Amino acid sequence: MSAVRHKPCLGKIFPKHVGIGEQAGKVFSVRIDPPAGMMRARTESEIDIQQWDDCQRCPEFESCYPLSMATLALQTAVAAHH
């Protein structure tokens, strides 16, 4: 285990999962309402600009953002195969 102490929010800029319902990361949130009848699923996304500004000031931002992107890419790849 690493002796380096990280903030608990490291790598959590985006929601952990994207699916039906409301999912929130530290900065980005997504809400997906299920399709109903002939209506397609409705989606909404939000950005917390104040939190984004706080994240950019964080000394761990330079590693947090790539980790968040890598996590998102992995989740996307797994979801595409299941």
N, C-alpha and C positions, 0 to 999 in steps of 0.2 A: 504494500500500500504506500502511496506517496505521502511524504512528510509535508508537502506543500499544502497550505490551507487556502481553499478557494471560497468565494462567496457562494451561498446556496443557489443563487440564480444563474450560475455559470452555464452557458449553453441552452438557456431556456427563453430566448427572445421570441421564438415562435411557439404555437401550441404544440403539446406533445403528440396529439392525434388530431386528425381532421376527419370528421364524420358527422352524422346526423346529430343535431343539437348544438350547444354552444361550447366552444373550446377556447381557452385563453392562454397565451404565453405572456411573458413580462411586457412585451411591447405590442404584439399583434394578436388580435382576436378574430375568430371566425364563427359564424352561426350559419348552419345549414338546416333549413326546414325541409322535411321529407316531401317527396312529390305526392300530389293528391289528384287522383283521377287523371285527367289529361294535362294537368299542370306539371311543369318540370319543377325540380327541387329549387327552392329559392335560397340564394346565398347572400351573405352580408359579411364584410370584413371591416375591421376598425384598426386604427393605429393610435396608440397613446403617445402623442408627440412629446409631452412632458417626460414620460418614462424613457423615450428614445434619447432625448437630450441628456437625461441622467445616465443612461447607459454609455453614451459617447464620452462622458466625463470620467467614467470608471477606468481605473488603471488596468483592468482585465479585459476591456473591450476588444483589444486587438486579437486576443485568443478566443474570446467568447463568441464573437460574430462568426468566425469560420467554424467553430464547434457547433453552433446553432444551425448553420447551413448544412454541415455534414450530417447532422442528426435528421434534418428535414429530407435530405437526399436519400438517406437510408430508409426512412419511413415510407417515402414515395416508392422506392424500389420494392420493398417488402409488400406494400399494398397492391402494387401492380401484378404481383405473382400469387396473390391469395384472394 
